């Protein structure tokens, strides 16, 4: 169960870092740049803890899939970047894929 807690923390840290990436303007702004570095550092630290209990491919699929969706949500609220219908359908398919992995895959340890 701790593996999934660490995975959530890794995803949240990555989403924060990626959201700040646009604001750092090519690493020319100190505060957003620091948020990016700290966010990615924490994301990879927590991902390393995740890999103790969750297979790498499964962990990365969940991280990438949920990260894409959460980054898109952050983009809506922070940068007013509204995805179109095909983008939302694609993200829905990604979430469905993550759900299939978690519900049906024998490689996921519960």
TIVODREN-439256 format. One record per residue (C-alpha): x, y, z; residue in one letter. Coordinates in nm, 4 decimals. Layout:
% residues N
{{X; Y; Z}; 'A'};
...
% end
This chain:
% residues 110
{{0.0000; 0.0000; 0.0000}; 'X'};
{{0.2904; 0.2379; 0.0672}; 'X'};
{{0.3964; 0.1925; -0.2950}; 'X'};
{{0.0750; 0.3568; -0.4102}; 'X'};
{{0.1108; 0.6382; -0.1580}; 'X'};
{{0.4622; 0.7037; -0.2885}; 'X'};
{{0.3295; 0.6861; -0.6440}; 'X'};
{{0.0676; 0.9514; -0.5677}; 'X'};
{{0.3359; 1.1712; -0.4113}; 'X'};
{{0.5602; 1.1193; -0.7161}; 'X'};
{{0.2773; 1.2135; -0.9519}; 'X'};
{{0.1823; 1.5237; -0.7526}; 'X'};
{{0.5453; 1.6389; -0.7336}; 'X'};
{{0.5875; 1.5864; -1.1084}; 'X'};
{{0.2671; 1.7757; -1.1851}; 'X'};
{{0.3809; 2.0679; -0.9697}; 'X'};
{{0.7228; 2.0679; -1.1355}; 'X'};
{{0.5799; 2.0468; -1.4860}; 'X'};
{{0.3249; 2.3193; -1.4170}; 'X'};
{{0.6046; 2.5481; -1.3009}; 'X'};
{{0.8124; 2.4574; -1.6076}; 'X'};
{{0.6101; 2.6876; -1.8319}; 'X'};
{{0.6343; 2.9722; -1.5798}; 'X'};
{{1.0141; 2.9445; -1.5435}; 'X'};
{{1.0591; 3.0852; -1.8979}; 'X'};
{{1.3580; 2.8762; -1.9985}; 'X'};
{{1.4954; 2.8736; -1.6435}; 'X'};
{{1.5301; 3.2526; -1.6430}; 'X'};
{{1.2958; 3.3047; -1.3458}; 'X'};
{{1.4354; 3.1876; -1.0128}; 'X'};
{{1.1267; 3.0880; -0.8139}; 'X'};
{{0.9508; 2.8838; -1.0836}; 'X'};
{{1.2872; 2.7293; -1.1777}; 'X'};
{{1.3433; 2.6220; -0.8164}; 'X'};
{{0.9930; 2.4724; -0.8064}; 'X'};
{{1.0725; 2.2723; -1.1221}; 'X'};
{{1.3981; 2.1355; -0.9813}; 'X'};
{{1.2477; 2.0522; -0.6412}; 'X'};
{{0.9328; 1.9051; -0.7979}; 'X'};
{{1.1236; 1.6753; -1.0314}; 'X'};
{{1.3727; 1.5834; -0.7595}; 'X'};
{{1.0927; 1.4775; -0.5280}; 'X'};
{{0.9106; 1.3003; -0.8112}; 'X'};
{{1.2100; 1.0831; -0.8939}; 'X'};
{{1.2865; 1.0215; -0.5264}; 'X'};
{{0.9333; 0.8968; -0.4607}; 'X'};
{{0.9335; 0.6980; -0.7858}; 'X'};
{{1.2487; 0.5211; -0.6664}; 'X'};
{{1.0570; 0.4200; -0.3519}; 'X'};
{{0.7618; 0.3040; -0.5616}; 'X'};
{{0.9839; 0.0648; -0.7544}; 'X'};
{{1.0504; -0.1333; -0.4368}; 'X'};
{{0.6974; -0.2743; -0.4498}; 'X'};
{{0.5388; -0.1972; -0.7878}; 'X'};
{{0.6842; -0.3268; -1.1164}; 'X'};
{{0.8580; -0.0527; -1.3174}; 'X'};
{{0.6371; -0.0749; -1.6267}; 'X'};
{{0.3175; -0.0635; -1.4247}; 'X'};
{{0.4387; 0.2215; -1.2046}; 'X'};
{{0.5492; 0.4251; -1.5039}; 'X'};
{{0.2241; 0.3624; -1.6926}; 'X'};
{{0.0231; 0.4869; -1.3957}; 'X'};
{{0.2566; 0.7828; -1.3403}; 'X'};
{{0.2537; 0.8857; -1.7047}; 'X'};
{{-0.1192; 0.8329; -1.7549}; 'X'};
{{-0.2361; 1.0159; -1.4472}; 'X'};
{{0.0341; 1.2785; -1.4916}; 'X'};
{{-0.0962; 1.3612; -1.8393}; 'X'};
{{-0.4479; 1.4076; -1.7110}; 'X'};
{{-0.3459; 1.6109; -1.4055}; 'X'};
{{-0.1113; 1.8315; -1.6102}; 'X'};
{{-0.4001; 1.8998; -1.8465}; 'X'};
{{-0.6224; 1.9927; -1.5519}; 'X'};
{{-0.3493; 2.2187; -1.4141}; 'X'};
{{-0.3149; 2.3770; -1.7586}; 'X'};
{{-0.6863; 2.4561; -1.7577}; 'X'};
{{-0.6779; 2.6299; -1.4207}; 'X'};
{{-0.3322; 2.7866; -1.4216}; 'X'};
{{-0.2780; 2.8777; -1.7880}; 'X'};
{{-0.6352; 2.8719; -1.9293}; 'X'};
{{-0.5308; 2.6019; -2.1812}; 'X'};
{{-0.8563; 2.4237; -2.2601}; 'X'};
{{-0.8174; 2.0844; -2.4347}; 'X'};
{{-1.0470; 2.0146; -2.7284}; 'X'};
{{-1.2786; 1.7138; -2.7530}; 'X'};
{{-1.0257; 1.4800; -2.9236}; 'X'};
{{-0.7701; 1.5613; -2.6518}; 'X'};
{{-1.0239; 1.4846; -2.3797}; 'X'};
{{-1.1199; 1.1571; -2.5502}; 'X'};
{{-0.7532; 1.0621; -2.5714}; 'X'};
{{-0.7008; 1.1380; -2.2052}; 'X'};
{{-1.0084; 0.9313; -2.1229}; 'X'};
{{-0.8537; 0.6396; -2.3093}; 'X'};
{{-0.5325; 0.6843; -2.1116}; 'X'};
{{-0.7275; 0.6735; -1.7847}; 'X'};
{{-0.9099; 0.3634; -1.9100}; 'X'};
{{-0.5741; 0.2008; -1.9831}; 'X'};
{{-0.4494; 0.2763; -1.6332}; 'X'};
{{-0.7709; 0.1309; -1.4908}; 'X'};
{{-0.7306; -0.1875; -1.6984}; 'X'};
{{-0.3744; -0.2289; -1.5710}; 'X'};
{{-0.4808; -0.1853; -1.2087}; 'X'};
{{-0.7911; -0.4035; -1.2247}; 'X'};
{{-0.6872; -0.6854; -1.4568}; 'X'};
{{-0.3091; -0.7085; -1.4771}; 'X'};
{{-0.1398; -0.9908; -1.2888}; 'X'};
{{0.1833; -0.7885; -1.2725}; 'X'};
{{0.0328; -0.5373; -1.0283}; 'X'};
{{0.1006; -0.6265; -0.6673}; 'X'};
{{-0.1887; -0.5460; -0.4325}; 'X'};
% end
